[in-house]
Structure formats: structure tokens, C-alpha cells
Amino acid sequence: MTDIGNKVLQVVSRVLEELQASGDTAVKRVAEGLVTLQDCTTRIIEKLGVKKASLPRKGKLSGKRRAYERQSWFERLQRWRAGQEATISVLKRRYGLDRLCTVGWTAPGAG
């Protein structure tokens, strides 16, 4: 596994341990509405060192959350994400690239 993959696994396990430290399991806390899956994801992203992650919330937003999601950097990241998803969709529809097998290939310019 890559260094990044190992770091992600360490952070995810640390966050789950923090959630379980209260005596409840993380799944039970999510089921009871005490912690949302989005909160868990946000914590994981923050602990990985990401400064600005554009993770929109579902449903009705509080005034504070609405103001957060209307910041220019947040909206810019949302537009970038939509563009990436559109590009993937075109590649699938137009060229039939449902799966791209690149195992064993090296990236151009890499070592």
C-alpha cells in the first residue's frame, strides 16, 4: 500500500477510536443522529491536513452553514468538481471508456 493509503487508514482508525471512546460505537452514534457521516468525513479530511475541502451538506442548511458554502473558494471547488464529473461522463458516453486498465503504467515524467 502507498504512503498516502497508510496515512488515510491511520487517520480513519484514529477518528473511529475517538468516536468509540465515548462508550458508544460510531455506528450507534450515527444511527441515533448524534454524529452524522458527513461530520465523520469532515473530521477525517481535516486530520489528513486538507485546508479547504468542498463537501456540501444535504438537506436544509443552517445560516452558518449556508454562509460557509457560499464562500468563493467553496463554490469554485464545486464548479471544478462538476467539470471533472462532466468530463468523466463524456468519456464514458462518447468513447465507451467505462474502465481504463492502467496497472503497471508509469505516469509521463515520473522517474
C-alpha positions as CSV (number, residue, x, y, z in Angstrom):
1,M,0.0,0.0,0.0
2,T,1.2,3.5,-0.7
3,D,2.3,6.0,2.0
4,I,-0.9,8.0,1.3
5,G,-3.1,4.9,1.7
6,N,-1.4,4.1,5.0
7,K,-1.9,7.7,6.3
8,V,-5.6,7.6,5.3
9,L,-6.1,4.3,7.2
10,Q,-4.3,5.6,10.3
11,V,-6.5,8.8,10.3
12,V,-9.7,6.9,9.7
13,S,-8.9,4.4,12.5
14,R,-8.0,7.3,14.9
15,V,-11.3,9.1,14.2
16,L,-13.3,6.0,14.7
17,E,-11.4,5.4,18.0
18,E,-12.3,8.9,19.1
19,L,-16.0,8.3,18.3
20,Q,-15.9,5.0,20.2
21,A,-14.1,6.5,23.2
22,S,-17.4,7.9,24.5
23,G,-18.6,4.4,25.2
24,D,-20.9,4.1,22.2
25,T,-20.0,2.6,18.8
26,A,-19.6,5.0,15.9
27,V,-22.4,3.2,14.1
28,K,-24.8,3.6,17.0
29,R,-24.0,7.3,17.4
30,V,-24.6,7.9,13.7
31,A,-27.9,5.9,13.9
32,E,-29.1,8.0,16.8
33,G,-28.2,11.2,15.0
34,L,-25.6,12.3,17.5
35,V,-22.9,12.3,14.8
36,T,-23.5,12.4,11.0
37,L,-21.5,10.5,8.5
38,Q,-20.7,13.9,7.0
39,D,-19.2,15.0,10.3
40,C,-17.0,11.9,10.4
41,T,-15.9,12.6,6.8
42,T,-15.1,16.2,7.6
43,R,-13.1,15.2,10.7
44,I,-11.1,12.7,8.6
45,I,-10.4,15.2,5.9
46,E,-9.3,17.8,8.4
47,K,-6.9,15.4,10.2
48,L,-5.4,14.5,6.8
49,G,-4.3,18.1,6.6
50,V,-6.6,19.3,3.9
51,K,-7.2,23.0,4.5
52,K,-10.2,23.6,2.2
53,A,-12.5,20.7,1.3
54,S,-15.7,21.4,-0.6
55,L,-18.0,18.9,1.0
56,P,-21.6,20.2,0.6
57,R,-24.3,19.2,3.1
58,K,-27.6,17.6,2.2
59,G,-30.9,19.0,3.3
60,K,-31.8,22.3,4.9
61,L,-28.8,24.3,5.8
62,S,-28.4,26.5,8.9
63,G,-27.5,30.1,8.3
64,K,-23.9,29.5,9.4
65,R,-23.5,26.5,7.0
66,R,-25.2,28.4,4.1
67,A,-22.7,31.3,4.6
68,Y,-19.8,28.8,4.6
69,E,-21.0,27.1,1.4
70,R,-21.4,30.5,-0.3
71,Q,-17.7,31.4,0.1
72,S,-16.0,31.9,-3.2
73,W,-13.4,29.2,-2.7
74,F,-16.2,26.7,-1.8
75,E,-18.2,27.5,-4.9
76,R,-15.0,27.4,-7.1
77,L,-14.2,23.9,-5.9
78,Q,-17.8,22.8,-6.5
79,R,-17.6,24.1,-10.1
80,W,-14.3,22.3,-10.6
81,R,-15.8,19.0,-9.3
82,A,-18.8,19.4,-11.6
83,G,-16.4,19.9,-14.5
84,Q,-14.5,16.7,-13.6
85,E,-17.7,14.7,-13.4
86,A,-18.8,16.0,-16.7
87,T,-15.5,15.1,-18.3
88,I,-15.8,11.5,-17.0
89,S,-19.4,11.3,-18.2
90,V,-18.4,12.4,-21.7
91,L,-15.5,9.9,-21.8
92,K,-17.9,7.1,-20.8
93,R,-20.7,8.1,-23.2
94,R,-18.8,9.2,-26.3
95,Y,-15.8,6.9,-26.2
96,G,-17.0,3.9,-24.1
97,L,-14.3,4.3,-21.5
98,D,-16.1,2.5,-18.7
99,R,-12.9,1.1,-17.4
100,L,-9.3,2.1,-18.0
101,C,-6.8,-0.6,-17.1
102,T,-3.6,1.3,-16.3
103,V,-2.0,-1.2,-13.9
104,G,1.7,-1.2,-14.4
105,W,1.9,2.0,-16.4
106,T,4.1,4.9,-15.2
107,A,2.9,8.5,-15.4
108,P,4.6,10.6,-18.0
109,G,7.5,12.4,-16.5
110,A,7.6,10.2,-13.4
111,G,11.1,8.8,-12.7
